[in-house]
Amino acid sequence: MVTTQVLGDIWLSQGMKVFGAVEDYSLAGLWTLFLYLLTSPWIVVGVITLLFALFLYFTATSRLDLSLVLPLFSSSYILNALLAWLILGEEVSFYRWLATFMIASGVFIVCWSEHRHRSQLMGEKFSPTPAPIVPVKSSRRSPLWLFPVGIAISRVWFGILILIFTDSAGDVLIARGMKQIGPVSLQSPLKMVKLIGRILSHPSVLGGIGCQTISFVTFISLLSWTDISLIRPAGALGYVMSLLGAKFLLKETIPLARWLGIGVITAGVALIALDEVNLVDQILLLFL
């Protein structure tokens, strides 16, 4: 899922670099963009790759907690930055690399938490008296306060905020629908067709697909404005919103270590946001 998602992003980014910046949102401008999306080989290959990643995502959310799948998915950011640098020739700043590895650290914490939890359930004790994992009653405010006002009103960051809200809403709605449908597994062709019909007709899944469609259009516009190595890590802030949705709407139990991992991911996103307005360098100059 991670590999196909990253490759899909790279092909889409390459296609939008060829097209140029999306500036005209009139009917004629949108029609021109639509025709380009249908005929560009980069876009077509990217969409096919992302559809395969989406199928794997549906399978994962039907079997695992959303609060586990999403943080694990953020491991794509290291591969994303690496391929954007190697294939697309994007300039990835030191702070962006640092933030990317911070996000990877958050992924490791989440993976370790899940491994420990599952091992305890299977009887592999890590201590003489293993304690049950207790969900945390979080009072954390929305991390949007980390963003300077100047970022929030810029075109790029306004688009990223739309991307975050629609993507996280889509994640929660799709996960809710897949939980109600049940685990996805390989079956006979006839049963698979019926299963796909159930998935595509489920109200919650349809709502999630609608949100993801808005997210995709926003993502395409962002790709024409700025680098993929900025968009994807900055969009990781949506994990916090999705985590809250998983806890309060899907009623998932979220261990303390998983909250910690999400916090590290959020710190990485904040570092990228501050770096984009050179606030990191200004702070360092104050101390020096």
Sequence and secondary structure as in RCSB ss.txt:
>XXXX:A:sequence
MVTTQVLGDIWLSQGMKVFGAVEDYSLAGLWTLFLYLLTSPWIVVGVITLLFALFLYFTATSRLDLSLVLPLFSS
SYILNALLAWLILGEEVSFYRWLATFMIASGVFIVCWSEHRHRSQLMGEKFSPTPAPIVPVKSSRRSPLWLFPVG
IAISRVWFGILILIFTDSAGDVLIARGMKQIGPVSLQSPLKMVKLIGRILSHPSVLGGIGCQTISFVTFISLLSW
TDISLIRPAGALGYVMSLLGAKFLLKETIPLARWLGIGVITAGVALIALDEVNLVDQILLLFL
>XXXX:A:secstr
 HHHHHHHHHHHHHHHHHH      SHHHHHHHHHHHHH HHHHHHHHHHHHHHHHHHHHHHHS HHHHHHHHTT
HHHHHHHHHHHTS     HHHHHHHHHHHHHHHHHHHHHHHHHHHHTT  SSSS             GGGGS HH
HHTSHHHHHHHHHHHHHHHHHHHHHHHHHHH       HHHHHHHHHHHHH HHHHHHHHHHHHHHHHHHHHHHH
S HHHHHHHHTTHHHHHHHHHHHTS     HHHHHHHHHHHHHHHHHHHHHTTHHHHHHHHH 
